Amino acid sequence: MEIKFGDLSREYREIKEEIDRAIKKVLEKGWFILGEEVERFEEEFAQYCGAGYAVGVASGTEAIAVALMALGIGPGDEVITVSHTAVPTAVGIWMTGATPVFVDIEEEGMLMDPEKIEEKITEKTKAILPVHLYGQMADMERICEIAKKHNLYVVEDAAQAHGAEYKGKKAGVYGDVACYSFYPSKNLGAYGDGGAIVTNNEEIYKKAKLIRNYGQETRYHHKIMGINSRLDEIQAAILRVKLKYLDEWNEKRRKIAGIYDEGLKDVVKTPLELPGRKHVYHLYVIRTGKRDELMEYLKKKGISTLIHYPVPVHLQESFREFTSSRLEKTEKIVGEILSLPMHPFLKEEEIEFVIMHMKDFFLNKQP
Ligand SMILES: *Cc1c(COP(=O)(O)O)cnc(C)c1O
């Protein structure tokens, strides 16, 4: 048996007719940028998140950049974020000219440690940017409390957290603005690049809408400085079809996580669902001291695994100019984490196959 890490062709086969129809409709209409599909999707996605507004942009990275620009954050400003994340989190900050400042994570959820934030706040700090990594939201209550005390914005990186909840609310509700990615492999993915910002703040919404379209208010009249970062009509049409399935697919991920949890709890550290959270398992990340050997072993058995992420942002060559103190927990867990195959179309026998070989590795192949 060969088990791929993700398999979007299975998804497409499931919803082929609806997707084909949605794309055809856009092609026949002949309108590709900022039209009805994007508008509808923005309404539907904002409603799904329980927030007032959404603005479609070209990627998750640019969602972060546009959100920060809409808050007036740029050169000379500092934004506090985590180093244990996908590099684009910090790239989105860098794009605005602001400086990313990295804080450590807590060990249970591997998310931003609120208790480490205050020591990094300076007079230049403008925002805190937590990442809802792996499909689980950071401690938004505590983070927002700290932000309020120091008069800082909260910008959420929700690129891995479509549908995740903290005390019954989704990303975009607690913070000033949340940034989503629709990269194909995300829980809600386009068939190309895409992203969105979600907010309850009308002013941020209006500014972000201008910024994504060269600051243009009415045709050829440019009110503020902006860039070109738009979600296109074909991707929006695809996302509208897929949004209807998001809850069902997240439930499937949660069910698969439950089976993994039960099967693997005696051999590795399985991921924790923290109090008050609804984890949507964008990634299922286990921890073990024998990570590299395990990864190699599973590969020989035909099972693809990945590491999210092997090099923290503050240790990336490209981020050398942004100095950071040591981040003890971030640097410790990168040697232990391993992401197992996780997508809504995994079959029961495939999940059992992974569990069997994991157990085999630990119980039979080890001295
Ligand atoms: C995917 C991702 C991004 C970037 O999204 P793109 O759409 O690829 O630009 C940002 N942050 C996190 C945590 C991500 O997983």
The ligand as an SDF file (V2000), in Angstrom:
LIG
                    3D

 15 15  0  0  0  0  0  0  0  0999 V2000
   -0.1330   28.4420    4.2580 C   0  0  0  0  0  0  0  0  0  0  0  0
    0.2490   29.3710    5.3330 C   0  0  0  0  0  0  0  0  0  0  0  0
    0.4840   30.7270    5.0940 C   0  0  0  0  0  0  0  0  0  0  0  0
    0.6000   31.3140    3.7250 C   0  0  0  0  0  0  0  0  0  0  0  0
   -0.4030   31.1170    2.8770 O   0  0  0  0  0  0  0  0  0  0  0  0
   -0.1600   31.2270    1.2770 P   0  0  0  0  0  0  0  0  0  0  0  0
   -1.5450   31.2290    0.7700 O   0  0  0  0  0  0  0  0  0  0  0  0
    0.6230   30.0330    0.8750 O   0  0  0  0  0  0  0  0  0  0  0  0
    0.5550   32.5000    1.0150 O   0  0  0  0  0  0  0  0  0  0  0  0
    0.7140   31.5530    6.1780 C   0  0  0  0  0  0  0  0  0  0  0  0
    0.7360   31.0720    7.4290 N   0  0  0  0  0  0  0  0  0  0  0  0
    0.5420   29.7660    7.7010 C   0  0  0  0  0  0  0  0  0  0  0  0
    0.5660   29.3060    9.1170 C   0  0  0  0  0  0  0  0  0  0  0  0
    0.3050   28.8700    6.6680 C   0  0  0  0  0  0  0  0  0  0  0  0
    0.1290   27.5720    6.9400 O   0  0  0  0  0  0  0  0  0  0  0  0
  1  2  1  0
  2  3  1  0
  2 14  2  0
  3  4  1  0
  3 10  2  0
  4  5  1  0
  5  6  1  0
  6  7  2  0
  6  8  1  0
  6  9  1  0
 10 11  1  0
 11 12  2  0
 12 13  1  0
 12 14  1  0
 14 15  1  0
M  END
$$$$
